[in-house]
Amino acid sequence: MSTTTVFVELLIVGLESLVWLVLLVSSLFGVDWVPTIIIAFEKADVFATVAVIGLAYVVGIVVDEICEWLIEPWAKRLRDSVQGDTELEVWGMQAYVFSHSEGATSQLGYMRSRLRILRSSIFNTVLVVVLGLVFLWTRSAIAANLKGGLTWFVSIAGLVSVGCALFAYRRIELSYWRRTVGVYRSLKEKRAGAPAE
């Protein structure tokens, strides 16, 4: 997987994370600071864009590591369910595949990219929903009679989004390791059947 791909993945994660960070700051301090930020962006067009991209990238790195740590126990159970009684741990199989099959490495890299974005999106969606509801009830100027309906809408949309992302994550994680094990076995069989030099 190229460094550009990883950069873009972390940038996506960071940009998602900036949404809940803005909601957090707005919930704590109100929204009086927003016009100042908008004016600053208008005056420093290129610099502001570079600053936001840089900030999003750094935040993306931190959030990606937190998400990987949080989801690892579940991911380990999924890996172990694929592992079965194999002669080598799946990490060793993955390393073997990466060093012996460029095509499989590319395909597995694409799957890993999807997993990284999904696990972070799960985390970010939960925080956007929670902090969005906090902002809605503490800082927004929306009429009280509309807040109940918005609360239900945001909660249900958040639950559906997280549920779909968890479903997709589980399917892709299992598929990733099944494919890794399958390619590993295929490569080993080809190697065992190859004539000795």
C-alpha positions as CSV (number, residue, x, y, z in Angstrom):
1,M,0.0,0.0,0.0
2,S,1.4,3.4,-1.0
3,T,2.1,6.1,1.5
4,T,-0.2,8.4,-0.5
5,T,-3.1,5.9,0.2
6,V,-2.3,5.8,3.9
7,F,-2.1,9.7,4.0
8,V,-5.5,9.9,2.3
9,E,-7.0,7.4,4.7
10,L,-5.7,9.3,7.8
11,L,-6.9,12.5,6.3
12,I,-10.4,11.1,5.9
13,V,-10.3,9.9,9.5
14,G,-9.0,13.3,10.7
15,L,-11.7,15.3,8.7
16,E,-14.4,13.1,10.2
17,S,-12.9,13.6,13.7
18,L,-12.8,17.4,13.2
19,V,-16.6,17.3,13.1
20,W,-17.0,16.0,16.6
21,L,-14.1,18.2,17.8
22,V,-16.0,21.3,16.6
23,L,-19.2,20.0,18.3
24,L,-17.2,19.4,21.5
25,V,-15.7,22.9,21.5
26,S,-19.1,24.4,20.6
27,S,-20.8,22.5,23.4
28,L,-18.3,23.7,25.9
29,F,-17.8,27.3,24.8
30,G,-20.7,28.2,22.5
31,V,-20.5,29.2,18.9
32,D,-19.3,32.8,19.2
33,W,-15.8,31.7,17.9
34,V,-17.2,30.4,14.6
35,P,-17.5,33.8,12.8
36,T,-13.9,34.6,13.7
37,I,-12.7,31.3,12.2
38,I,-14.7,31.9,9.1
39,I,-13.2,35.3,8.6
40,A,-9.7,33.9,9.2
41,F,-10.3,31.3,6.5
42,E,-11.5,33.9,4.1
43,K,-8.4,36.1,4.6
44,A,-5.8,33.3,4.7
45,D,-7.3,31.0,2.0
46,V,-4.3,28.8,1.1
47,F,-2.7,28.9,4.6
48,A,-6.0,28.0,6.3
49,T,-6.5,25.1,3.9
50,V,-3.0,23.8,4.6
51,A,-3.5,24.2,8.3
52,V,-6.8,22.3,8.3
53,I,-5.3,19.5,6.2
54,G,-2.3,19.3,8.6
55,L,-4.5,19.3,11.7
56,A,-6.8,16.7,10.2
57,Y,-3.9,14.4,9.3
58,V,-2.4,14.6,12.9
59,V,-5.9,14.1,14.4
60,G,-6.4,11.2,12.0
61,I,-3.2,9.5,13.2
62,V,-4.2,9.8,16.8
63,V,-7.8,8.7,16.3
64,D,-6.8,5.8,14.1
65,E,-4.5,4.5,16.8
66,I,-7.2,4.9,19.5
67,C,-9.7,3.1,17.2
68,E,-7.3,0.2,16.5
69,W,-6.7,-0.2,20.2
70,L,-10.5,-0.1,21.0
71,I,-11.5,-2.6,18.3
72,E,-8.5,-5.0,18.7
73,P,-10.2,-7.4,21.2
74,W,-13.1,-7.9,18.7
75,A,-10.8,-8.1,15.7
76,K,-8.7,-10.7,17.6
77,R,-11.7,-12.9,18.1
78,L,-12.6,-12.6,14.4
79,R,-9.0,-13.5,13.4
80,D,-8.9,-16.4,15.9
81,S,-12.2,-17.8,14.3
82,V,-10.4,-17.9,11.0
83,Q,-7.1,-19.2,12.4
84,G,-8.4,-22.6,13.3
85,D,-5.7,-25.3,13.6
86,T,-3.2,-23.9,11.2
87,E,0.5,-24.5,11.4
88,L,1.3,-20.7,11.5
89,E,-0.4,-17.7,13.0
90,V,-2.4,-15.5,10.6
91,W,0.2,-12.7,11.1
92,G,2.9,-15.0,9.8
93,M,0.7,-16.0,6.9
94,Q,0.1,-12.4,6.1
95,A,3.8,-11.7,6.1
96,Y,4.4,-14.7,3.8
97,V,1.7,-13.5,1.4
98,F,3.0,-10.0,1.4
99,S,6.5,-11.2,0.5
100,H,5.5,-13.7,-2.2
101,S,2.5,-12.3,-4.0
102,E,2.3,-8.7,-5.3
103,G,-1.3,-9.2,-6.6
104,A,-2.6,-10.5,-3.4
105,T,-0.8,-7.9,-1.4
106,S,-2.5,-5.2,-3.4
107,Q,-5.9,-6.7,-2.9
108,L,-5.3,-7.2,0.8
109,G,-4.0,-3.7,1.1
110,Y,-7.3,-2.4,-0.4
111,M,-9.2,-4.4,2.2
112,R,-7.0,-3.0,5.0
113,S,-7.7,0.5,3.8
114,R,-11.5,-0.1,4.0
115,L,-11.1,-1.6,7.5
116,R,-9.1,1.5,8.7
117,I,-11.7,3.9,7.5
118,L,-14.6,1.8,8.8
119,R,-13.3,1.3,12.3
120,S,-12.6,5.1,12.6
121,S,-16.0,5.9,11.1
122,I,-17.7,3.8,13.8
123,F,-15.8,5.8,16.5
124,N,-16.4,9.1,14.8
125,T,-20.1,8.5,14.2
126,V,-20.7,7.6,17.9
127,L,-18.9,10.8,19.0
128,V,-20.7,13.0,16.4
129,V,-24.1,11.7,17.5
130,V,-23.4,12.0,21.2
131,L,-21.8,15.4,21.0
132,G,-24.4,16.6,18.4
133,L,-27.1,15.7,21.0
134,V,-25.2,17.5,23.7
135,F,-24.9,20.6,21.5
136,L,-28.5,20.4,20.5
137,W,-29.7,20.4,24.1
138,T,-27.2,22.8,25.6
139,R,-26.2,25.4,23.0
140,S,-28.6,25.4,20.0
141,A,-31.3,28.0,19.6
142,I,-33.7,25.5,18.2
143,A,-37.2,25.6,19.8
144,A,-37.7,23.1,22.6
145,N,-40.6,21.4,20.9
146,L,-38.4,20.5,17.9
147,K,-35.5,19.2,20.0
148,G,-37.3,15.9,20.9
149,G,-37.9,15.0,17.3
150,L,-34.4,15.9,16.3
151,T,-33.1,13.9,19.2
152,W,-35.0,10.8,17.9
153,F,-33.9,11.4,14.3
154,V,-30.2,11.9,15.2
155,S,-30.2,8.9,17.5
156,I,-31.9,6.5,15.1
157,A,-29.7,7.7,12.2
158,G,-26.6,7.3,14.3
159,L,-27.6,3.8,15.5
160,V,-28.3,2.7,11.9
161,S,-25.0,4.1,10.6
162,V,-23.0,2.5,13.4
163,G,-24.8,-0.8,13.0
164,C,-24.2,-0.8,9.2
165,A,-20.5,0.1,9.8
166,L,-20.1,-2.7,12.4
167,F,-21.7,-5.2,10.0
168,A,-19.4,-4.2,7.1
169,Y,-16.4,-4.2,9.4
170,R,-17.1,-7.7,10.6
171,R,-17.6,-9.0,7.0
172,I,-14.5,-7.3,5.6
173,E,-12.3,-8.4,8.6
174,L,-13.4,-12.0,8.2
175,S,-13.0,-11.9,4.5
176,Y,-9.5,-10.3,4.8
177,W,-8.2,-13.1,7.0
178,R,-9.9,-15.9,5.1
179,R,-8.4,-14.6,1.9
180,T,-5.0,-14.3,3.6
181,V,-5.2,-17.9,4.8
182,G,-6.4,-19.1,1.4
183,V,-3.6,-17.3,-0.6
184,Y,-1.0,-18.5,1.9
185,R,-2.1,-22.1,1.5
186,S,-2.2,-21.7,-2.3
187,L,1.3,-20.2,-2.4
188,K,2.7,-23.0,-0.1
189,E,1.1,-25.7,-2.3
190,K,2.6,-24.2,-5.4
191,R,6.0,-24.0,-3.8
192,A,5.8,-27.6,-2.5
193,G,4.8,-28.8,-6.0
194,A,7.5,-26.8,-7.8
195,P,10.5,-28.8,-8.9
196,A,13.7,-28.5,-6.8
197,E,16.4,-26.4,-8.4
